[in-house]
Amino acid sequence: MSNKEQAMPVNKTKSILLVEDDDSLRLALRDYLLNAGYHVQVASDGVGAIKLMLDSPEDKAADLIVTDYRMAVFGGDYWVRFLETYCKNIKVIVTSGYLQPDFPIPYRVIFKPFEFGDMARAIASELNE
């Protein structure tokens, strides 16, 4: 499935927090996931993501966080450590075009560039759908 194909709409009530500093990728993936029936919030960095989570009711922050690893503002190892420490009840998928496959990340990693369909399957797997 290419990035330009329409996502298969389904009735989902799961919430995804998409954290990506590349504007075009963030907005395109947001639209794809919205079209697939997910509730999607977006942030351009870890600080923005934390603000969104703090402003959301505790049980509604996100069912899953899809996040870039390397971001100029609060990304990388400290962001992953934050997620591991303070977001234990939220599933996480990390994306990266820079990580080496043997770099230890405690979450599923999807390497860039990726097909949106592959991301959708990873999300469904993480959310047990």
N, C-alpha and C positions, 0 to 999 in steps of 0.2 A: 504494500500500500504506500503510495507516495504521500508527501506532505500536503499536496494540493487536493487529494481526494477527500471527500466528505467523510467525517467520522460517522459510524453507525449510531444513530440516536437510540438511547436506551433510557429507561426511567431509573435514574440513580439519584440518591440523596446524599452521596458522599461529598465531602468538602476537601478541596485540594488547595494548598498554599504553594504557589509557584514563585520561586525566588531565582531571578535571572537578571543579570546586568545588561545583557544584549537586548535592546529594545525590540528589534524586529522578531527575534526568537521568542521573547517573552509574550508579546502580543499575539503572534501567530499560534503558539502552543496554547495560550489561553483560549483563543477562539475555537481551536480544534477541540479542546476539552469541554468547553461550554456546549459545543455542538453535540458532543457525546453524552451530554446530560449531567455533567458534574457541576457542582457549585465551585467556582474558582475565584480566589483572591490572588493578587499579584503584588510582588515587592521587587525592587531593583537591587536590594542588598540585604544582608543579615539584620541591619538596624531597622530597616523598614518592615521586615518580617516580624521582628520582635514587637514593634509597635502594633502591627495588625493583630498579633496573638494576644497582646495585653488588652487591646480594645474590644476583643471578642469575648463573649461568655465562655467560661472555662471549658465547657463540654462542646463548644462550637468552633473552637479555634481552627482545627483542621483534623481530618482523618489521616491525611497524608501530606507530607512536604516533599515537593520535587524541587531540588535546589542545585544550582551551579556550585562547584567547589571554589573556583578562583574568581573572586569578586574584589574590586578595589576597596570597598567599605565592608568590613567585618565579614570576610570570607575565609576560605582555607581551613587550616587546622583548628583555629580558635572557634570558628563557626561550627565545625563538626563536633568539637568537644562541648560546645554549648548545647547543641541538639542532644547529644548523648547524655548530658547531665540534667538538663531541664525539660526535655521533651520526650521522656521515656515512654509515654503512652501514645506517641504519634509515630506512625510509620514514616520512613524517609527513603527517598531515592536521590542519589547524588549524580549529577552529570558533570562531565569534564572533557575538555579537549587537551588537557595538559598532564593529568595524572598518568603514571605508569601503572600497568596492570598489577604489578606486585606491591604497590604502595598500600599499606594497610588502612582500609576505611571500614568502619563497622556496619556499613549499609550497602545495599545493592548499588553498584555503579554502572551507569550507562555512558559509554564514551561517545563524544561528539565527533563528527556529525552523526545524528541518528534519524531514523524515520519516525514520524509521529505514530504510525501504527505499531512500531516496536515499543514505543513509550506507552501507548495505550494498553498493550498487552502486559507490560511490566506493572503498570498501575493496577490493572485488574487483578493480577497475581498477588500483589502486595495487599490489596483490599479484600482478597479472597472472594472475588466475584466470578 
